[in-house]
Amino acid sequence: MAVARIDSGSFSEKDIVAKMTFDKRPSVANQQKRLFKQQIDNFVQTAKGSAYTDITGGVLQSVEFLNEAGAGQKYILIFSDLKEELVKGHVRNFPIQVDGCNVVALNVTKLRSDNVDPREYYKRVADWRARVEAGGGNWRIVNDLERLENIFEG
């Protein structure tokens, strides 16, 4: 399992905040999970916003990590408004390969402009869905975090 931040240029190992492969022994895995949670808690307390959001770079880095780790099940969870804003010169408008990955957008934040024209929100969601599915992945959106555990079922 790994957690990475999305910032101005996210296709980089430096954006992985925490990563861990859990042991098969429950007692060891439980200790590892506590450590992993502590690392995430520490990150959340010190995280700062970024002027840009490189969602594509974050997804690419995630796919690379999952493939290198030999993950049996591949999940990429995205907490975002799904509006990609890039540093001038960064290129991300190309097909992405997410073969076998379950890409889940969680609690997609609605922007002020979405209140004026909700079609903007639906277009962002539809565009990401089309991009993920065209790249061989499965897309899902979950806005109720109380149902988070359901994403790993069946």
C-alpha positions in Angstrom: 0.0 0.0 0.0 1.2 3.5 -0.8 0.0 7.0 -0.3 1.2 9.9 -2.5 0.3 13.5 -2.7 -0.7 15.3 -5.9 1.1 18.5 -6.3 2.6 20.6 -9.1 4.5 17.8 -10.7 3.5 14.4 -9.3 5.2 12.0 -11.6 8.0 11.5 -9.1 9.0 9.1 -6.3 9.4 12.0 -3.9 5.6 12.4 -3.8 5.1 9.0 -2.2 4.4 9.8 1.4 4.3 6.3 2.8 4.5 2.8 1.4 4.4 -0.6 2.9 4.0 -4.3 2.0 2.1 -6.0 4.8 3.4 -9.2 6.2 1.2 -12.3 5.9 1.4 -12.9 9.7 -1.5 -11.0 11.4 0.5 -9.8 14.4 3.3 -8.3 12.3 0.8 -6.9 9.8 -1.2 -5.2 12.6 2.0 -3.5 13.8 2.8 -2.4 10.2 -0.7 -1.0 9.8 -0.3 1.1 12.9 3.0 2.4 11.7 1.6 3.2 8.3 -1.4 5.0 9.8 1.0 7.1 11.9 3.0 8.0 8.8 -0.2 9.2 7.1 -1.4 11.1 10.2 1.9 12.9 10.4 1.7 13.8 6.7 -1.9 15.1 7.0 -0.9 17.3 9.9 1.9 19.0 8.0 0.5 18.9 4.4 0.4 22.1 2.5 -1.6 23.0 -0.6 0.0 23.3 -4.0 -0.5 25.9 -6.7 -1.2 23.2 -9.3 -2.7 19.7 -9.4 -1.0 17.1 -11.5 -3.6 14.3 -11.3 -2.3 12.5 -14.3 1.3 12.5 -12.9 -0.1 11.0 -9.7 -2.0 8.3 -11.5 1.1 7.4 -13.6 3.3 7.2 -10.5 0.7 5.0 -8.8 0.5 2.6 -11.7 4.3 2.4 -11.8 4.4 1.7 -8.1 1.7 -1.0 -8.2 3.3 -2.8 -11.2 6.8 -2.7 -9.6 5.3 -4.0 -6.3 3.6 -6.9 -8.1 0.3 -6.1 -6.4 -2.3 -8.7 -6.9 -5.1 -6.2 -6.6 -4.5 -2.7 -7.9 -6.4 0.2 -6.4 -5.8 3.9 -7.0 -7.8 6.2 -4.7 -8.0 9.8 -5.8 -9.1 12.6 -3.4 -9.6 15.6 -5.6 -12.0 17.9 -7.4 -10.7 16.2 -10.6 -9.7 19.5 -12.1 -6.2 19.2 -13.3 -4.1 22.4 -13.3 -0.6 22.1 -14.6 2.6 24.1 -14.5 3.2 25.7 -17.9 5.1 23.2 -20.1 3.9 20.0 -18.3 2.2 17.7 -20.9 -0.5 15.3 -19.6 -3.0 15.2 -22.5 -2.2 11.7 -23.7 -3.7 8.3 -23.1 -2.8 6.7 -19.8 -2.3 3.0 -19.3 -4.0 1.7 -16.1 -4.5 -1.9 -17.2 -6.1 -3.9 -14.4 -6.3 -0.9 -12.0 -9.4 0.0 -10.1 -9.3 3.8 -10.1 -11.7 5.3 -7.4 -12.4 9.0 -7.1 -13.4 9.7 -3.5 -15.4 12.6 -2.2 -15.0 14.6 -5.4 -15.2 18.2 -4.3 -17.5 20.4 -6.2 -16.1 23.8 -7.3 -17.9 27.1 -7.0 -18.3 27.2 -10.7 -20.1 23.8 -10.5 -22.8 25.5 -8.5 -23.3 27.9 -11.4 -23.2 25.2 -14.1 -23.3 21.6 -12.8 -22.4 20.3 -16.2 -18.8 21.3 -15.5 -18.7 18.8 -12.6 -20.3 16.0 -14.7 -17.9 16.7 -17.6 -14.8 16.4 -15.3 -16.1 13.1 -13.9 -17.1 11.8 -17.4 -13.7 12.8 -18.9 -11.8 11.0 -16.2 -14.0 7.9 -16.5 -13.5 7.8 -20.2 -9.7 8.2 -19.8 -9.4 5.5 -17.2 -11.6 3.0 -19.1 -9.8 3.7 -22.4 -6.5 2.9 -20.6 -7.8 -0.5 -19.5 -8.8 0.4 -16.0 -12.0 0.3 -14.0 -13.6 3.6 -12.8 -15.7 4.2 -9.8 -16.7 7.3 -7.9 -17.6 7.2 -4.2 -18.9 10.4 -2.6 -20.0 8.8 0.7 -16.9 8.0 2.7 -19.0 5.9 5.0 -19.1 3.3 2.2 -15.4 3.3 1.6 -15.0 -0.3 2.6 -17.4 -1.3 -0.2 -14.8 -0.4 -2.9 -12.7 -3.4 -2.1 -15.5 -6.0 -2.4 -16.0 -8.4 -5.2 
